[in-house]
Amino acid sequence: MRRRNLIRTSLAAATGAVTATTALAPGAAHADAARAAAAPAAGDAARRRTVRIQLVMFEGVEELDFMASVEVFGLARALGADLSCTLVAAHETGTVTAGWGTPIVVERAWSPRDADVMIVAGGGYRTAEQPGVRREIERGVLPAKLAAAVRPGLVVVGVCTGVMLLSAAGITRGRPCTTHHRAVEDLRAQGGLVRPGRVVDDGDLVTAGGVTSGLDLSLWLVERHFGAELAVEVEEILEYERRGTVWRPAR
């Protein structure tokens, strides 16, 4: 009954949970301490403050890469998770045109100090002739911002080729990670320790494979912060079953 009532009355609130207002040290030297600090036990949410999630928006961003998180976190919030999910502008606030032409209004300026989790989506990796990841890498501004955002307590997350922006920032060097299968060799060549999981959780660095893996990533983050029961309930409402493996280092 709870689920049926939620579907009827709360999906609008769920999709509206993302407000359009929209660390992790590079290399492995600080990875062990960072993992321990950034990986709370499932179910600890009641003893923590609101988990503040930011989705980084830029011209050419892939719609599904970030909208999967919008949907999952919106539903989790409607089901009682103490979280906020906000779109933030990589550059200027205003309207961002996503990869397939969808206009997205982003009113929140870049503010990584206000985030506990910062998610970088992909899109447009093959060429810099069109907006997207490749152009952002060549411009260099966003990778520099991402590198500067690194701090203890911030979990940096990459979806699909958004991981290549993290790579350009030096964040994945010497760290277990993954990305879209067409960019894996580039990620490896740039120093990433590519692992075979659909989601790779290395504590304060969490990465996922291509496009639809954003659903699995977001559901994993719900489980990690709020417990498996809530994650399964979100899955059931979405009528989606998680795929693949979450790779984590041996403890």
C-alpha positions as a Markdown table, in Angstrom:
| # | Residue | x | y | z |
|---|---|---|---|---|
| 1 | Met | 0.0 | 0.0 | 0.0 |
| 2 | Arg | 2.8 | 2.4 | 0.8 |
| 3 | Arg | 4.4 | 1.9 | -2.6 |
| 4 | Arg | 1.1 | 2.3 | -4.4 |
| 5 | Asn | 0.3 | 5.5 | -2.5 |
| 6 | Leu | 3.8 | 6.8 | -3.2 |
| 7 | Ile | 3.5 | 6.3 | -6.9 |
| 8 | Arg | 0.2 | 8.1 | -6.9 |
| 9 | Thr | 1.1 | 11.0 | -4.7 |
| 10 | Ser | 4.9 | 11.4 | -4.6 |
| 11 | Leu | 6.4 | 11.0 | -8.1 |
| 12 | Ala | 5.9 | 14.7 | -8.8 |
| 13 | Ala | 7.8 | 15.5 | -5.6 |
| 14 | Ala | 10.4 | 12.9 | -6.6 |
| 15 | Thr | 11.1 | 14.5 | -10.0 |
| 16 | Gly | 11.0 | 17.9 | -8.4 |
| 17 | Ala | 13.5 | 16.9 | -5.7 |
| 18 | Val | 16.4 | 18.1 | -7.9 |
| 19 | Thr | 16.5 | 21.8 | -7.7 |
| 20 | Ala | 17.9 | 23.6 | -10.7 |
| 21 | Thr | 20.2 | 25.7 | -8.4 |
| 22 | Thr | 22.3 | 23.3 | -9.3 |
| 23 | Ala | 38.4 | 14.7 | -1.8 |
| 24 | Leu | 40.1 | 12.8 | -2.9 |
| 25 | Ala | 43.7 | 13.3 | -3.7 |
| 26 | Pro | 45.0 | 12.5 | -7.2 |
| 27 | Gly | 47.0 | 9.3 | -7.2 |
| 28 | Ala | 47.1 | 6.5 | -4.7 |
| 29 | Ala | 49.2 | 8.0 | -1.9 |
| 30 | His | 46.2 | 9.1 | 0.2 |
| 31 | Ala | 43.7 | 6.5 | -1.1 |
| 32 | Asp | 43.5 | 4.2 | 2.0 |
| 33 | Ala | 42.7 | 7.0 | 4.4 |
| 34 | Ala | 40.3 | 8.6 | 2.0 |
| 35 | Arg | 38.4 | 5.3 | 1.5 |
| 36 | Ala | 38.0 | 4.8 | 5.3 |
| 37 | Ala | 36.8 | 8.4 | 5.7 |
| 38 | Ala | 34.4 | 8.3 | 2.8 |
| 39 | Ala | 32.7 | 5.0 | 3.2 |
| 40 | Pro | 30.0 | 5.1 | 6.0 |
| 41 | Ala | 28.3 | 1.8 | 6.9 |
| 42 | Ala | 24.9 | 1.3 | 5.3 |
| 43 | Gly | 22.1 | 2.5 | 7.5 |
| 44 | Asp | 24.1 | 5.2 | 9.2 |
| 45 | Ala | 22.1 | 8.0 | 7.6 |
| 46 | Ala | 20.0 | 8.5 | 10.7 |
| 47 | Arg | 23.2 | 9.6 | 12.5 |
| 48 | Arg | 24.3 | 11.9 | 9.8 |
| 49 | Arg | 23.3 | 15.3 | 8.4 |
| 50 | Thr | 21.7 | 15.6 | 4.9 |
| 51 | Val | 23.8 | 14.0 | 2.1 |
| 52 | Arg | 24.3 | 16.9 | -0.3 |
| 53 | Ile | 24.6 | 15.6 | -3.9 |
| 54 | Gln | 25.6 | 17.9 | -6.8 |
| 55 | Leu | 25.3 | 17.0 | -10.5 |
| 56 | Val | 27.8 | 19.0 | -12.7 |
| 57 | Met | 26.2 | 20.3 | -15.8 |
| 58 | Phe | 28.0 | 21.5 | -19.0 |
| 59 | Glu | 27.1 | 21.9 | -22.7 |
| 60 | Gly | 26.7 | 18.6 | -24.4 |
| 61 | Val | 26.2 | 16.5 | -21.2 |
| 62 | Glu | 24.5 | 13.2 | -21.9 |
| 63 | Glu | 20.9 | 13.3 | -20.8 |
| 64 | Leu | 20.6 | 9.7 | -19.4 |
| 65 | Asp | 24.0 | 10.0 | -17.6 |
| 66 | Phe | 22.6 | 12.6 | -15.2 |
| 67 | Met | 18.8 | 12.0 | -15.4 |
| 68 | Ala | 19.3 | 8.5 | -14.0 |
| 69 | Ser | 20.6 | 10.1 | -10.8 |
| 70 | Val | 17.8 | 12.7 | -10.8 |
| 71 | Glu | 15.2 | 9.9 | -10.9 |
| 72 | Val | 16.9 | 7.6 | -8.4 |
| 73 | Phe | 17.7 | 10.3 | -5.8 |
| 74 | Gly | 14.3 | 11.9 | -6.2 |
| 75 | Leu | 12.6 | 8.7 | -5.4 |
| 76 | Ala | 14.9 | 7.9 | -2.5 |
| 77 | Arg | 14.2 | 11.4 | -1.1 |
| 78 | Ala | 10.4 | 10.8 | -1.5 |
| 79 | Leu | 10.8 | 7.5 | 0.4 |
| 80 | Gly | 12.5 | 9.3 | 3.3 |
| 81 | Ala | 16.2 | 9.5 | 2.5 |
| 82 | Asp | 17.8 | 12.7 | 4.0 |
| 83 | Leu | 19.4 | 14.0 | 0.8 |
| 84 | Ser | 19.4 | 17.0 | -1.5 |
| 85 | Cys | 20.2 | 16.7 | -5.2 |
| 86 | Thr | 21.1 | 19.9 | -7.1 |
| 87 | Leu | 22.2 | 20.7 | -10.6 |
| 88 | Val | 25.3 | 23.0 | -10.6 |
| 89 | Ala | 26.8 | 24.9 | -13.5 |
| 90 | Ala | 30.3 | 23.9 | -14.6 |
| 91 | His | 30.7 | 27.4 | -16.0 |
| 92 | Glu | 27.9 | 30.1 | -16.1 |
| 93 | Thr | 24.5 | 29.6 | -14.7 |
| 94 | Gly | 21.6 | 29.6 | -17.2 |
| 95 | Thr | 20.4 | 27.1 | -19.8 |
| 96 | Val | 22.6 | 24.2 | -20.7 |
| 97 | Thr | 21.8 | 22.3 | -23.9 |
| 98 | Ala | 22.3 | 18.6 | -23.3 |
| 99 | Gly | 23.7 | 16.1 | -25.9 |
| 100 | Trp | 20.4 | 15.4 | -27.6 |
| 101 | Gly | 19.2 | 18.9 | -27.6 |
| 102 | Thr | 17.3 | 19.0 | -24.3 |
| 103 | Pro | 17.5 | 22.5 | -22.6 |
| 104 | Ile | 18.3 | 22.3 | -18.9 |
| 105 | Val | 17.9 | 25.3 | -16.7 |
| 106 | Val | 20.8 | 25.4 | -14.1 |
| 107 | Glu | 20.5 | 28.2 | -11.6 |
| 108 | Arg | 23.1 | 27.1 | -9.0 |
| 109 | Ala | 26.7 | 28.2 | -9.5 |
| 110 | Trp | 29.8 | 26.0 | -9.1 |
| 111 | Ser | 30.0 | 25.3 | -5.3 |
| 112 | Pro | 31.9 | 22.0 | -4.5 |
| 113 | Arg | 32.4 | 23.1 | -0.9 |
| 114 | Asp | 28.7 | 22.7 | -0.4 |
| 115 | Ala | 28.7 | 19.1 | -1.6 |
| 116 | Asp | 29.2 | 15.7 | 0.0 |
| 117 | Val | 28.9 | 13.9 | -3.3 |
| 118 | Met | 29.8 | 15.5 | -6.7 |
| 119 | Ile | 28.7 | 13.6 | -9.8 |
| 120 | Val | 30.3 | 14.3 | -13.2 |
| 121 | Ala | 28.3 | 12.9 | -16.2 |
| 122 | Gly | 29.7 | 12.2 | -19.7 |
| 123 | Gly | 28.7 | 12.9 | -23.2 |
| 124 | Gly | 30.4 | 14.0 | -26.4 |
| 125 | Tyr | 33.8 | 12.3 | -26.0 |
| 126 | Arg | 34.7 | 11.5 | -29.6 |
| 127 | Thr | 35.3 | 14.9 | -30.9 |
| 128 | Ala | 35.8 | 18.5 | -29.7 |
| 129 | Glu | 33.9 | 19.9 | -32.7 |
| 130 | Gln | 30.7 | 19.5 | -30.8 |
| 131 | Pro | 30.0 | 20.4 | -27.1 |
| 132 | Gly | 30.8 | 17.7 | -24.6 |
| 133 | Val | 33.5 | 16.0 | -22.6 |
| 134 | Arg | 36.2 | 16.2 | -25.3 |
| 135 | Arg | 35.7 | 20.0 | -25.7 |
| 136 | Glu | 35.8 | 20.5 | -22.0 |
| 137 | Ile | 39.0 | 18.5 | -21.7 |
| 138 | Glu | 40.6 | 20.6 | -24.4 |
| 139 | Arg | 39.5 | 23.9 | -22.9 |
| 140 | Gly | 40.9 | 22.7 | -19.6 |
| 141 | Val | 38.8 | 24.9 | -17.4 |
| 142 | Leu | 36.5 | 22.2 | -16.0 |
| 143 | Pro | 39.3 | 19.7 | -15.3 |
| 144 | Ala | 41.1 | 22.4 | -13.4 |
| 145 | Lys | 38.0 | 23.1 | -11.3 |
| 146 | Leu | 37.6 | 19.4 | -10.6 |
| 147 | Ala | 41.2 | 19.1 | -9.4 |
| 148 | Ala | 40.8 | 22.1 | -7.2 |
| 149 | Ala | 37.5 | 20.7 | -5.7 |
| 150 | Val | 39.3 | 17.7 | -4.2 |
| 151 | Arg | 39.1 | 17.7 | -0.4 |
| 152 | Pro | 38.6 | 15.3 | 2.5 |
| 153 | Gly | 35.0 | 14.3 | 2.9 |
| 154 | Leu | 34.0 | 14.9 | -0.7 |
| 155 | Val | 33.1 | 11.8 | -2.8 |
| 156 | Val | 33.8 | 12.4 | -6.4 |
| 157 | Val | 31.8 | 10.3 | -8.9 |
| 158 | Gly | 32.1 | 9.8 | -12.6 |
| 159 | Val | 29.5 | 8.3 | -15.0 |
| 160 | Cys | 30.4 | 7.1 | -18.4 |
| 161 | Thr | 32.9 | 9.4 | -20.2 |
| 162 | Gly | 32.5 | 11.9 | -17.3 |
| 163 | Val | 35.3 | 9.7 | -15.8 |
| 164 | Met | 37.6 | 11.1 | -18.5 |
| 165 | Leu | 37.0 | 14.6 | -17.1 |
| 166 | Leu | 38.2 | 13.2 | -13.8 |
| 167 | Ser | 41.1 | 11.6 | -15.5 |
| 168 | Ala | 42.0 | 15.0 | -17.2 |
| 169 | Ala | 42.0 | 16.4 | -13.7 |
| 170 | Gly | 44.4 | 13.8 | -12.4 |
| 171 | Ile | 41.9 | 12.3 | -10.0 |
| 172 | Thr | 41.8 | 8.7 | -11.4 |
| 173 | Arg | 45.6 | 8.3 | -11.7 |
| 174 | Gly | 46.7 | 5.3 | -9.7 |
| 175 | Arg | 43.1 | 4.6 | -8.6 |
| 176 | Pro | 40.8 | 1.7 | -9.4 |
| 177 | Cys | 38.1 | 3.0 | -11.9 |
| 178 | Thr | 36.1 | 2.3 | -15.0 |
| 179 | Thr | 34.4 | 4.2 | -17.8 |
| 180 | His | 32.5 | 3.6 | -21.1 |
| 181 | His | 34.1 | 0.7 | -22.9 |
| 182 | Arg | 35.1 | 2.9 | -25.8 |
| 183 | Ala | 37.2 | 5.1 | -23.5 |
| 184 | Val | 38.7 | 2.4 | -21.3 |
| 185 | Glu | 42.0 | 2.3 | -23.2 |
| 186 | Asp | 42.4 | 6.1 | -22.9 |
| 187 | Leu | 41.6 | 5.9 | -19.1 |
| 188 | Arg | 44.2 | 3.1 | -18.7 |
| 189 | Ala | 46.8 | 5.1 | -20.7 |
| 190 | Gln | 46.3 | 8.1 | -18.5 |
| 191 | Gly | 47.1 | 6.1 | -15.4 |
| 192 | Gly | 43.7 | 4.8 | -14.2 |
| 193 | Leu | 43.7 | 1.3 | -12.8 |
| 194 | Val | 40.8 | 0.0 | -14.8 |
| 195 | Arg | 38.7 | -2.6 | -13.0 |
| 196 | Pro | 36.0 | -4.8 | -14.6 |
| 197 | Gly | 33.0 | -3.9 | -12.4 |
| 198 | Arg | 30.0 | -2.0 | -13.8 |
| 199 | Val | 30.5 | 0.3 | -10.8 |
| 200 | Val | 33.9 | 0.7 | -9.1 |
| 201 | Asp | 33.8 | 2.0 | -5.6 |
| 202 | Asp | 37.2 | 3.1 | -4.2 |
| 203 | Gly | 35.9 | 5.1 | -1.3 |
| 204 | Asp | 36.1 | 8.7 | -2.2 |
| 205 | Leu | 36.2 | 7.9 | -5.9 |
| 206 | Val | 33.3 | 6.1 | -7.5 |
| 207 | Thr | 33.1 | 5.5 | -11.2 |
| 208 | Ala | 30.7 | 3.7 | -13.6 |
| 209 | Gly | 30.6 | 2.4 | -17.1 |
| 210 | Gly | 28.6 | 3.7 | -20.0 |
| 211 | Val | 25.3 | 5.5 | -20.1 |
| 212 | Thr | 22.7 | 3.2 | -18.4 |
| 213 | Ser | 25.2 | 2.3 | -15.7 |
| 214 | Gly | 24.2 | 5.6 | -14.1 |
| 215 | Leu | 21.1 | 3.8 | -12.8 |
| 216 | Asp | 23.3 | 1.2 | -11.2 |
| 217 | Leu | 25.7 | 3.8 | -9.8 |
| 218 | Ser | 22.9 | 5.9 | -8.3 |
| 219 | Leu | 21.2 | 2.9 | -6.7 |
| 220 | Trp | 24.5 | 1.8 | -5.3 |
| 221 | Leu | 25.0 | 5.2 | -3.7 |
| 222 | Val | 21.6 | 5.0 | -2.2 |
| 223 | Glu | 22.5 | 1.6 | -0.7 |
| 224 | Arg | 25.9 | 2.9 | 0.5 |
| 225 | His | 24.4 | 5.9 | 2.3 |
| 226 | Phe | 21.0 | 4.7 | 3.3 |
| 227 | Gly | 21.0 | 1.0 | 3.2 |
| 228 | Ala | 19.9 | -1.9 | 0.9 |
| 229 | Glu | 16.2 | -1.9 | 1.9 |
| 230 | Leu | 15.7 | 1.6 | 0.6 |
| 231 | Ala | 17.7 | 0.9 | -2.6 |
| 232 | Val | 15.6 | -2.2 | -3.3 |
| 233 | Glu | 12.4 | -0.2 | -2.8 |
| 234 | Val | 13.6 | 2.4 | -5.3 |
| 235 | Glu | 14.4 | -0.4 | -7.7 |
| 236 | Glu | 10.9 | -1.9 | -7.4 |
| 237 | Ile | 9.2 | 1.5 | -8.1 |
| 238 | Leu | 11.4 | 1.9 | -11.1 |
| 239 | Glu | 10.8 | -1.7 | -12.1 |
| 240 | Tyr | 14.6 | -2.0 | -12.7 |
| 241 | Glu | 17.0 | -4.6 | -11.5 |
| 242 | Arg | 20.6 | -3.6 | -11.1 |
| 243 | Arg | 23.1 | -5.1 | -13.5 |
| 244 | Gly | 26.7 | -6.1 | -13.1 |
| 245 | Thr | 29.1 | -6.0 | -10.2 |
| 246 | Val | 30.1 | -3.3 | -7.8 |
| 247 | Trp | 33.9 | -3.7 | -7.5 |
| 248 | Arg | 35.3 | -2.7 | -4.2 |
| 249 | Pro | 38.9 | -3.2 | -2.8 |
| 250 | Ala | 39.5 | -6.2 | -0.5 |
| 251 | Arg | 39.3 | -5.2 | 3.1 |
